[in-house]
Amino acid sequence: MKLTGIILLTIHTTLTTSFTPIPLSPSYTSTTKLHSLKPAAIPLLASGKALARSGELLIDATATPTLDSYGGGLSGTGANIRNAGDCIAQAAASCRFKTASELVCDELREAATCLLEGVEQLEKAVDDALVDDDVELSNSIRPLIPAMKIAGTTLEEAGAGILKRLTLAEIGESMVQCGIALEELAQGVQNVSPGLTETKESYGRMIYGAEMMREAGNNLKGIEKPKKKGKAWLKA
């Protein structure tokens, strides 16, 4: 009986030791230096939708008798802006999940590619206008090129920053700079044909998209948007 008890005790000890959980080292933790992109989700979604609409309105502008350049470089630019907006909106949808940072990275970089391809379309639009001997239109389109290039480059930096696991503040700063460039681009779009309804509306949507892009970046940087005092007028 004593021998049997010793054997049973040995088996119990062996089984208990075999199934004792091994603590994971810090390298196996699910958290990353990046933490969460969720603070950027809502304004980034608004930015993407606004940019997509702005691009569509620019395409519509080229179909009017005033510009009459549908199918050329300027309408191609509108298509690139629309596609970039769609990609940004997709990135925003993935920002809500910590495990979807790779998707956010891919969509932002795809959006950046669309904007940089838009630079080539703008250069083509300048040439199109010169072919038609429309020097005024050519001169009004040319200033859009640097702003479009900066917007694409800074958005690419934001996406690459996610891949490189930079801090949220660094990624946010790239978004802020992208928003600033989009504001300049919006002003240029309006100047292409100031009296045209479509370019005015395209400008308005792009300005809003730029504002939301800056807000998304500031959210990642931890900079809170000033809250409006709803009933401040009652104190007057």
Backbone torsions as a table, in degrees:
resi	resn	phi	psi	omega
1	MET	NA	-42.2	-179.9
2	LYS	-62.9	-40.1	-179.4
3	LEU	-65.7	-41.2	178.8
4	THR	-62.1	-40.9	178.5
5	GLY	-62.4	-40.3	180.0
6	ILE	-64.9	-40.7	-179.4
7	ILE	-64.3	-44.8	179.7
8	LEU	-63.3	-40.1	179.0
9	LEU	-63.6	-40.2	179.8
10	THR	-64.8	-43.2	179.4
11	ILE	-63.2	-43.8	179.2
12	HIS	-60.1	-44.3	-179.3
13	THR	-64.0	-40.5	-179.2
14	THR	-64.8	-45.9	179.7
15	LEU	-63.7	-42.5	179.9
16	THR	-61.8	-43.8	-179.2
17	THR	-66.6	-37.0	-176.7
18	SER	-66.0	-33.2	-175.8
19	PHE	-104.3	15.0	176.0
20	THR	-70.4	122.6	-177.8
21	PRO	-63.0	138.0	179.6
22	ILE	-93.8	122.5	-179.1
23	PRO	-63.7	137.7	179.8
24	LEU	-78.4	145.2	176.8
25	SER	-75.7	161.7	-178.5
26	PRO	-56.6	-24.7	-177.3
27	SER	-69.7	-14.2	-178.5
28	TYR	-97.4	3.1	-177.3
29	THR	-67.8	150.1	-176.7
30	SER	-82.5	-13.3	180.0
31	THR	-81.8	152.8	179.5
32	THR	-128.8	173.1	177.9
33	LYS	-64.0	-25.9	-176.4
34	LEU	-71.6	-27.3	-177.7
35	HIS	62.1	-117.9	-173.7
36	SER	-132.4	139.1	176.5
37	LEU	-93.8	6.4	-175.2
38	LYS	-55.4	-37.2	-179.7
39	PRO	-58.6	-21.8	-179.0
40	ALA	-89.7	-9.3	-168.5
41	ALA	-58.4	-54.5	-172.9
42	ILE	-66.2	-52.0	179.0
43	PRO	-66.1	-31.2	179.3
44	LEU	-67.9	-36.6	176.6
45	LEU	-64.3	-44.1	178.4
46	ALA	-62.7	-39.4	178.9
47	SER	-62.7	-47.3	-179.1
48	GLY	-60.8	-45.2	-179.7
49	LYS	-63.6	-40.7	-179.1
50	ALA	-67.0	-40.9	179.3
51	LEU	-66.6	-39.8	178.6
52	ALA	-60.6	-43.0	179.1
53	ARG	-68.0	-38.0	178.3
54	SER	-60.8	-42.3	178.7
55	GLY	-63.8	-40.5	178.7
56	GLU	-63.1	-39.9	179.7
57	LEU	-67.7	-34.2	177.4
58	LEU	-66.8	-39.1	175.6
59	ILE	-61.1	-44.4	179.0
60	ASP	-60.2	-37.2	-179.0
61	ALA	-62.2	-36.9	-178.3
62	THR	-71.2	-16.3	-179.9
63	ALA	-88.7	-4.1	179.9
64	THR	-80.6	157.3	177.5
65	PRO	-61.1	-24.7	-178.2
66	THR	-64.4	-48.8	-179.5
67	LEU	-94.7	-42.3	175.9
68	ASP	46.9	52.4	-178.6
69	SER	-134.7	29.5	-179.8
70	TYR	-62.9	133.5	-178.0
71	GLY	92.9	-6.1	179.2
72	GLY	-94.6	-162.7	-176.3
73	GLY	-65.0	-35.2	-176.9
74	LEU	-70.8	-40.4	176.8
75	SER	-70.1	-30.9	174.2
76	GLY	-64.0	-36.9	175.6
77	THR	-62.4	-43.3	177.8
78	GLY	-59.4	-39.9	178.9
79	ALA	-65.5	-39.2	178.4
80	ASN	-65.3	-40.1	178.6
81	ILE	-65.9	-41.9	177.6
82	ARG	-60.9	-45.3	-179.7
83	ASN	-65.8	-37.7	177.2
84	ALA	-62.9	-41.6	178.1
85	GLY	-61.6	-41.0	178.4
86	ASP	-61.9	-41.8	179.7
87	CYS	-65.6	-39.7	179.2
88	ILE	-63.9	-41.1	177.9
89	ALA	-62.7	-39.6	177.0
90	GLN	-64.7	-39.5	177.6
91	ALA	-62.3	-41.0	-179.5
92	ALA	-61.6	-38.9	-179.9
93	ALA	-63.2	-31.9	-179.3
94	SER	-84.5	-16.1	-179.2
95	CYS	-62.6	-20.2	-175.9
96	ARG	-72.4	-14.5	-175.2
97	PHE	-117.6	129.5	-179.6
98	LYS	-62.2	-32.0	-175.2
99	THR	-84.3	0.4	-175.6
100	ALA	-106.0	20.6	-176.9
101	SER	-61.0	-32.2	178.9
102	GLU	-66.0	-37.5	177.8
103	LEU	-65.9	-41.9	177.6
104	VAL	-60.2	-45.9	178.8
105	CYS	-56.8	-49.9	-177.4
106	ASP	-62.3	-43.6	-176.6
107	GLU	-69.5	-39.7	178.6
108	LEU	-65.3	-39.3	-180.0
109	ARG	-71.0	-32.8	175.6
110	GLU	-67.4	-40.2	176.3
111	ALA	-61.6	-41.0	178.5
112	ALA	-62.6	-40.7	178.2
113	THR	-61.3	-41.1	178.0
114	CYS	-60.5	-43.7	-179.5
115	LEU	-66.7	-39.6	179.7
116	LEU	-69.8	-32.5	173.2
117	GLU	-68.1	-29.0	175.9
118	GLY	-63.5	-28.5	176.1
119	VAL	-60.7	-44.2	178.7
120	GLU	-63.3	-37.7	178.6
121	GLN	-67.8	-36.3	177.5
122	LEU	-66.4	-40.2	177.2
123	GLU	-62.3	-38.0	176.6
124	LYS	-66.6	-38.2	179.5
125	ALA	-63.3	-38.1	177.1
126	VAL	-61.5	-45.2	179.4
127	ASP	-65.5	-39.8	178.9
128	ASP	-58.3	-44.4	-178.8
129	ALA	-65.7	-38.0	179.2
130	LEU	-67.9	-36.9	176.7
131	VAL	-61.3	-36.1	179.1
132	ASP	-85.5	7.7	-179.0
133	ASP	59.4	30.5	178.2
134	ASP	-104.2	80.3	-176.5
135	VAL	-65.6	-36.2	-179.7
136	GLU	-62.2	-45.1	178.6
137	LEU	-65.6	-41.3	178.7
138	SER	-59.4	-43.2	-179.7
139	ASN	-69.7	-27.7	179.6
140	SER	-79.4	-25.8	-179.7
141	ILE	-82.4	-36.4	-173.3
142	ARG	-54.5	-39.1	-179.9
143	PRO	-65.1	-15.4	179.0
144	LEU	-71.8	-23.9	-172.1
145	ILE	-61.9	-50.7	-179.6
146	PRO	-62.2	-39.9	-179.1
147	ALA	-65.0	-42.9	178.7
148	MET	-62.6	-40.5	-179.4
149	LYS	-65.2	-42.9	179.4
150	ILE	-66.0	-41.2	179.0
151	ALA	-59.9	-44.9	179.1
152	GLY	-67.0	-40.7	-177.9
153	THR	-66.9	-44.2	-178.5
154	THR	-70.4	-33.2	176.8
155	LEU	-69.5	-35.7	174.7
156	GLU	-62.7	-39.4	178.2
157	GLU	-63.7	-36.9	177.9
158	ALA	-64.3	-45.7	178.8
159	GLY	-65.0	-43.5	178.8
160	ALA	-65.0	-32.1	178.6
161	GLY	-62.8	-35.8	176.3
162	ILE	-65.5	-43.6	179.9
163	LEU	-62.7	-38.3	-178.3
164	LYS	-83.9	-1.5	-178.2
165	ARG	58.1	45.3	173.8
166	LEU	-72.8	171.2	179.9
167	THR	-70.4	158.1	177.9
168	LEU	-60.1	-34.8	180.0
169	ALA	-63.5	-39.7	179.9
170	GLU	-69.1	-41.7	177.7
171	ILE	-65.0	-42.7	179.2
172	GLY	-62.0	-38.3	179.8
173	GLU	-64.0	-37.8	176.8
174	SER	-63.2	-38.8	177.8
175	MET	-66.5	-40.0	178.7
176	VAL	-61.2	-44.9	179.9
177	GLN	-65.3	-34.6	175.5
178	CYS	-63.3	-42.9	178.3
179	GLY	-61.4	-39.8	178.4
180	ILE	-63.3	-43.2	179.1
181	ALA	-65.4	-36.6	178.6
182	LEU	-66.3	-31.9	176.3
183	GLU	-63.6	-44.0	178.4
184	GLU	-64.8	-38.9	178.2
185	LEU	-63.8	-41.4	179.6
186	ALA	-60.7	-43.3	178.9
187	GLN	-62.0	-39.2	178.6
188	GLY	-65.3	-38.2	178.8
189	VAL	-61.2	-42.7	179.6
190	GLN	-65.1	-36.2	-177.6
191	ASN	-72.6	-16.0	178.6
192	VAL	-60.3	-41.4	176.2
193	SER	-155.0	84.3	-172.6
194	PRO	-57.6	-29.3	-176.4
195	GLY	-87.8	-1.8	-175.9
196	LEU	-89.7	130.5	-178.1
197	THR	-59.5	-42.1	-176.6
198	GLU	-63.6	-40.1	179.5
199	THR	-71.7	-32.5	176.2
200	LYS	-64.5	-44.4	-179.6
201	GLU	-70.0	-36.5	176.2
202	SER	-61.9	-41.8	176.6
203	TYR	-59.9	-46.4	-177.4
204	GLY	-62.0	-43.3	179.5
205	ARG	-68.3	-37.7	-178.8
206	MET	-70.4	-36.8	176.8
207	ILE	-60.9	-42.9	178.1
208	TYR	-65.1	-42.3	177.7
209	GLY	-61.1	-38.6	178.2
210	ALA	-65.9	-41.9	178.7
211	GLU	-61.4	-43.6	179.9
212	MET	-68.4	-33.6	176.9
213	MET	-64.9	-41.5	177.5
214	ARG	-65.4	-40.3	179.2
215	GLU	-63.6	-40.5	177.6
216	ALA	-60.6	-43.4	178.3
217	GLY	-64.5	-42.8	179.4
218	ASN	-65.3	-34.7	176.5
219	ASN	-61.5	-40.7	178.5
220	LEU	-69.3	-29.0	178.6
221	LYS	-80.9	-7.9	-179.9
222	GLY	84.3	16.0	179.4
223	ILE	-94.5	114.3	-177.4
224	GLU	-80.3	142.2	176.5
225	LYS	-72.3	132.2	179.5
226	PRO	-56.7	131.4	-179.4
227	LYS	-82.9	134.7	178.7
228	LYS	-78.0	139.1	177.4
229	LYS	-87.4	102.7	-171.1
230	GLY	-56.9	-37.3	-175.4
231	LYS	-115.7	32.5	-179.2
232	ALA	-63.0	-29.5	-177.7
233	TRP	-66.3	-21.0	179.3
234	LEU	-70.5	-21.4	-177.2
235	LYS	-82.1	-12.0	-176.9
236	ALA	-69.9	NA	NA
